[in-house]
């Protein structure tokens, strides 16, 4: 006799595909996330992601035991408070809490960019606070296509065109990853799941505002493409995957070149002799990778080309200057490096020394130190008798730093000391009664030094680039 017990309904194949994709994304995360934070806006996409994650949790799937949700309150819409309430209610129905993260959007680079920066910053902080190893977002294939087109309009390279990655580290060595398990699905798949399970979601009216570039693409450009070629979304997705693969290969080449060009170089510096041996196209890759390692966003392609031309050209070190944000890209010998220029104002500064161990020279961004020595040094009484004056270099100055050698021009002494050209104007010269007695990074005039007890040596401590001896 046949059993009368009813078999449980088979899961919808579309549900199974989504659940499997989510499970794989979490299983392949590195390192294994102890908890998962779901970025929950309350919209259709994140509502589907939240529901899928809760189904995995309830089914006991490994990796889903600890689920958290966070709703970012941007404060940009009149219904923002109501959306936060909705998200808290939906999460409570699924036995999970929802933390509302209030952020302030900096719209100087556009509302979209400002909101994105504020959102990810808040989510990363929340994940670390909750102990979550991964943040899950609900981006899908249509989002990736829109990002590809936006980046294409901006003239981005392969890395930018690859757009949204399924898994990425927020920063090198970061403890929190971003996972996007729905990238292999389309908006249609998400909407069908929403309708199939009768899930309630909020609708952000700003998504229909064509003043935002992403919305304009979604509302006008993509429908026009669909009329030209039906099914273009899938073929475009394949192209984006190919671009992403190419970007990954280029990143590996850049890292390989970067390792070669930083080997045996002082920390934070790039060897130009090694860079010059690379093919021209790889030089730009390596320079971008090096700038990124220094925490600097690479400039435009034209600016990067100018930097390479100056760095590898035949001009003097002092002529090499590329400003990137608050930093300067400089060259010294065979090395390339970044520095933050001093904000000190170089003016004449009169000082009175009364035996202190240090005298601050605010206009020069440093201090003069007076160190007791047993060997040759200045007579302290002689230094106290008259005012001391810090001046900038005007040209033609001479100094005799060695007893057995004649006096020499500062230009040659700076070269011998390995002082980069661009730093020389920022180094003070110490005078007494119109006589040059000490030059920062060079030393004192040997004719004024005496042996005997109680003598002092003058040192300069300021904002200077100190290079290892072998790099000079």
ZAMARGU-4260 file (C-alpha; in steps of 0.2 Angstrom, whole numbers, plus 5000, padded with zeros to 4 digits):
<rodrens>
0) 5000/5000/5000 | 5007/5017/4995 | 5012/5029/5009 | 4999/5043/5012 | 5012/5054/5019
5) 5015/5069/5008 | 5032/5073/5002 | 5039/5091/5006 | 5037/5102/4991 | 5053/5103/4981
10) 5062/5120/4982 | 5060/5131/4967 | 5075/5128/4955 | 5077/5147/4954 | 5078/5148/4974
15) 5090/5134/4974 | 5102/5143/4962 | 5101/5159/4972 | 5104/5149/4989 | 5118/5139/4981
20) 5127/5155/4975 | 5125/5163/4992 | 5132/5147/5001 | 5147/5147/4989 | 5151/5165/4991
25) 5152/5163/5010 | 5161/5146/5009 | 5175/5153/4998 | 5177/5169/5008 | 5195/5171/5015
30) 5197/5171/5030 | 5182/5161/5035 | 5170/5175/5042 | 5164/5172/5060 | 5149/5182/5057
35) 5140/5190/5042 | 5133/5208/5041 | 5120/5211/5028 | 5119/5228/5021 | 5100/5230/5022
40) 5092/5246/5014 | 5075/5238/5014 | 5074/5239/4995 | 5070/5224/4984 | 5088/5218/4981
45) 5093/5218/4999 | 5077/5211/5005 | 5080/5196/4994 | 5097/5194/5000 | 5092/5195/5019
50) 5078/5182/5016 | 5090/5170/5007 | 5103/5172/5021 | 5090/5169/5035 | 5084/5153/5025
55) 5102/5147/5025 | 5104/5151/5044 | 5088/5142/5048 | 5093/5127/5037 | 5109/5126/5048
60) 5121/5129/5033 | 5139/5132/5039 | 5144/5150/5040 | 5127/5157/5043 | 5125/5155/5062
65) 5129/5173/5066 | 5119/5185/5055 | 5118/5204/5058 | 5110/5218/5048 | 5113/5236/5047
70) 5103/5249/5039 | 5112/5265/5033 | 5102/5281/5036 | 5109/5294/5024 | 5096/5307/5029
75) 5093/5312/5010 | 5075/5307/5009 | 5059/5312/5018 | 5055/5294/5021 | 5072/5289/5028
80) 5065/5287/5046 | 5051/5276/5040 | 5063/5265/5030 | 5073/5263/5046 | 5058/5257/5055
85) 5053/5245/5041 | 5070/5237/5041 | 5070/5235/5060 | 5053/5227/5059 | 5058/5215/5045
90) 5073/5209/5054 | 5063/5207/5070 | 5051/5195/5061 | 5067/5185/5057 | 5074/5185/5074
95) 5089/5196/5071 | 5093/5214/5076 | 5095/5228/5064 | 5107/5242/5068 | 5103/5259/5060
100) 5119/5268/5055 | 5117/5287/5053 | 5129/5295/5042 | 5133/5312/5035 | 5135/5313/5016
105) 5149/5324/5009 | 5142/5329/4992 | 5157/5339/4986 | 5161/5325/4973 | 5143/5321/4970
110) 5129/5314/4980 | 5131/5297/4974 | 5149/5296/4977 | 5147/5304/4994 | 5133/5292/4999
115) 5143/5277/4994 | 5159/5283/5003 | 5149/5286/5019 | 5139/5270/5018 | 5154/5258/5016
120) 5164/5267/5030 | 5149/5265/5042 | 5147/5247/5037 | 5165/5243/5039 | 5165/5250/5056
125) 5149/5241/5061 | 5156/5225/5055 | 5172/5226/5065 | 5162/5232/5081 | 5150/5217/5079
130) 5164/5204/5075 | 5158/5201/5057 | 5171/5195/5045 | 5161/5200/5030 | 5148/5212/5024
135) 5136/5206/5011 | 5128/5217/4998 | 5115/5214/4986 | 5123/5220/4969 | 5118/5210/4954
140) 5123/5208/4936 | 5113/5224/4931 | 5122/5234/4944 | 5138/5228/4937 | 5133/5233/4919
145) 5128/5250/4925 | 5145/5252/4934 | 5154/5247/4919 | 5145/5260/4908 | 5148/5274/4921
150) 5167/5269/4922 | 5168/5269/4903 | 5160/5286/4902 | 5174/5292/4914 | 5188/5284/4904
155) 5193/5271/4917 | 5205/5257/4913 | 5203/5238/4915 | 5202/5238/4934 | 5189/5252/4934
160) 5179/5244/4919 | 5179/5227/4929 | 5168/5237/4941 | 5160/5227/4955 | 5170/5212/4961
165) 5161/5197/4969 | 5173/5197/4983 | 5186/5211/4988 | 5196/5216/5003 | 5192/5234/5009
170) 5211/5237/5011 | 5226/5226/5011 | 5226/5215/5027 | 5209/5221/5032 | 5199/5210/5043
175) 5183/5213/5034 | 5178/5208/5016 | 5164/5213/5005 | 5154/5199/4997 | 5142/5201/4983
180) 5134/5184/4980 | 5121/5189/4968 | 5132/5196/4954 | 5128/5181/4944 | 5110/5185/4943
185) 5100/5199/4935 | 5087/5211/4942 | 5073/5200/4934 | 5079/5186/4945 | 5078/5196/4960
190) 5061/5204/4956 | 5054/5186/4953 | 5060/5180/4969 | 5052/5195/4978 | 5036/5191/4970
195) 5037/5173/4972 | 5038/5174/4991 | 5027/5190/4993 | 5041/5200/5002 | 5038/5218/5006
200) 5051/5230/5001 | 5052/5249/5001 | 5055/5259/4985 | 5067/5274/4985 | 5060/5288/4974
205) 5078/5294/4970 | 5080/5278/4959 | 5069/5286/4947 | 5077/5303/4946 | 5087/5304/4929
210) 5098/5318/4936 | 5109/5305/4944 | 5120/5297/4930 | 5116/5279/4936 | 5098/5281/4935
215) 5099/5290/4918 | 5108/5274/4911 | 5095/5263/4919 | 5080/5273/4913 | 5086/5278/4895
220) 5102/5270/4889 | 5099/5252/4894 | 5081/5251/4887 | 5088/5258/4870 | 5101/5245/4870
225) 5088/5231/4873 | 5079/5238/4858 | 5095/5236/4847 | 5099/5219/4853 | 5088/5208/4864
230) 5098/5198/4877 | 5112/5210/4877 | 5113/5210/4896 | 5120/5192/4896 | 5133/5195/4882
235) 5138/5211/4891 | 5140/5201/4907 | 5152/5190/4898 | 5162/5204/4891 | 5164/5212/4909
240) 5170/5195/4915 | 5183/5195/4901 | 5188/5213/4906 | 5189/5207/4924 | 5201/5193/4920
245) 5212/5204/4910 | 5212/5217/4925 | 5218/5202/4936 | 5232/5198/4925 | 5238/5216/4924
250) 5237/5217/4942 | 5248/5202/4944 | 5260/5209/4931 | 5260/5226/4941 | 5264/5217/4958
255) 5278/5207/4950 | 5286/5223/4943 | 5283/5232/4959 | 5292/5219/4969 | 5307/5220/4957
260) 5308/5239/4958 | 5306/5240/4977 | 5319/5226/4981 | 5334/5233/4989 | 5326/5250/4990
265) 5323/5260/5005 | 5306/5258/5012 | 5293/5267/5003 | 5304/5271/4988 | 5305/5265/4970
270) 5320/5261/4960 | 5321/5270/4944 | 5335/5260/4936 | 5324/5245/4938 | 5308/5254/4932
275) 5318/5260/4916 | 5321/5242/4911 | 5303/5238/4910 | 5293/5239/4894 | 5284/5256/4893
280) 5267/5250/4896 | 5272/5241/4911 | 5280/5256/4919 | 5264/5264/4921 | 5256/5249/4929
285) 5270/5248/4941 | 5270/5266/4946 | 5251/5265/4949 | 5254/5250/4960 | 5267/5259/4970
290) 5256/5274/4972 | 5242/5263/4978 | 5254/5255/4991 | 5258/5272/4997 | 5240/5275/5000
295) 5239/5288/4985 | 5226/5287/4972 | 5234/5287/4955 | 5232/5303/4945 | 5226/5304/4927
300) 5234/5294/4913 | 5242/5311/4906 | 5248/5316/4923 | 5255/5298/4926 | 5264/5299/4909
305) 5271/5316/4914 | 5278/5309/4930 | 5286/5294/4921 | 5294/5307/4908 | 5301/5318/4922
310) 5307/5303/4933 | 5316/5294/4919 | 5321/5310/4909 | 5338/5318/4910 | 5334/5333/4920
315) 5341/5337/4937 | 5333/5330/4952 | 5327/5347/4958 | 5317/5349/4942 | 5307/5333/4945
320) 5290/5338/4954 | 5273/5331/4952 | 5260/5336/4965 | 5247/5323/4969 | 5235/5329/4982
325) 5245/5335/4997 | 5261/5326/4992 | 5275/5329/4980 | 5282/5315/4969 | 5301/5318/4969
330) 5317/5310/4963 | 5334/5309/4970 | 5347/5299/4961 | 5340/5282/4956 | 5325/5283/4969
335) 5308/5290/4967 | 5298/5294/4983 | 5283/5304/4990 | 5285/5318/5002 | 5274/5330/5011
340) 5281/5348/5008 | 5284/5358/5024 | 5271/5372/5027 | 5285/5382/5037 | 5288/5400/5030
345) 5307/5402/5026 | 5311/5419/5034 | 5325/5427/5044 | 5324/5422/5062 | 5334/5429/5076
350) 5337/5418/5091 | 5345/5421/5108 | 5354/5406/5115 | 5355/5405/5134 | 5361/5388/5137
355) 5345/5378/5132 | 5347/5361/5125 | 5335/5366/5110 | 5329/5382/5102 | 5313/5380/5091
360) 5314/5388/5074 | 5296/5389/5070 | 5298/5398/5054 | 5309/5384/5048 | 5299/5369/5054
365) 5313/5362/5066 | 5324/5365/5081 | 5342/5369/5084 | 5350/5357/5096 | 5365/5361/5107
370) 5374/5345/5112 | 5388/5344/5125 | 5404/5336/5118 | 5421/5332/5124 | 5430/5335/5107
375) 5430/5350/5096 | 5414/5361/5098 | 5408/5379/5100 | 5413/5389/5115 | 5396/5391/5124
380) 5401/5408/5131 | 5404/5414/5113 | 5387/5408/5107 | 5378/5417/5121 | 5387/5434/5118
385) 5378/5438/5102 | 5361/5435/5093 | 5361/5420/5081 | 5351/5422/5065 | 5344/5409/5054
390) 5343/5413/5035 | 5339/5405/5019 | 5352/5402/5005 | 5355/5416/4993 | 5369/5409/4983
395) 5388/5410/4984 | 5390/5405/5002 | 5405/5395/5007 | 5409/5384/5022 | 5425/5375/5029
400) 5418/5359/5038 | 5435/5350/5038 | 5450/5357/5046 | 5462/5350/5033 | 5452/5355/5018
405) 5449/5373/5010 | 5432/5381/5011 | 5420/5376/4998 | 5404/5382/4990 | 5388/5375/4998
410) 5382/5368/4982 | 5397/5356/4982 | 5395/5352/5000 | 5376/5348/4998 | 5381/5336/4984
415) 5394/5328/4995 | 5381/5326/5009 | 5368/5319/4997 | 5356/5333/5000 | 5343/5333/4986
420) 5342/5349/4976 | 5324/5352/4981 | 5327/5352/4999 | 5342/5364/5000 | 5331/5380/5000
425) 5322/5373/5015 | 5337/5371/5025 | 5343/5385/5037 | 5360/5393/5038 | 5365/5399/5055
430) 5374/5416/5056 | 5383/5426/5070 | 5388/5444/5066 | 5386/5441/5048 | 5398/5425/5048
435) 5391/5408/5043 | 5395/5396/5057 | 5383/5381/5054 | 5373/5374/5039 | 5360/5361/5042
440) 5364/5344/5035 | 5382/5349/5032 | 5389/5354/5049 | 5399/5368/5057 | 5413/5379/5051
445) 5429/5370/5057 | 5438/5386/5060 | 5426/5391/5074 | 5428/5375/5084 | 5439/5373/5099
450) 5444/5358/5110 | 5441/5358/5128 | 5429/5354/5142 | 5411/5361/5141 | 5410/5363/5122
455) 5394/5361/5112 | 5390/5354/5095 | 5375/5361/5085 | 5363/5350/5076 | 5348/5353/5066
460) 5332/5343/5067 | 5319/5347/5055 | 5308/5340/5041 | 5321/5333/5029 | 5322/5318/5018
465) 5335/5306/5026 | 5342/5293/5013 | 5352/5278/5016 | 5371/5281/5012 | 5370/5268/4997
470) 5355/5278/4989 | 5364/5295/4989
</rodrens>
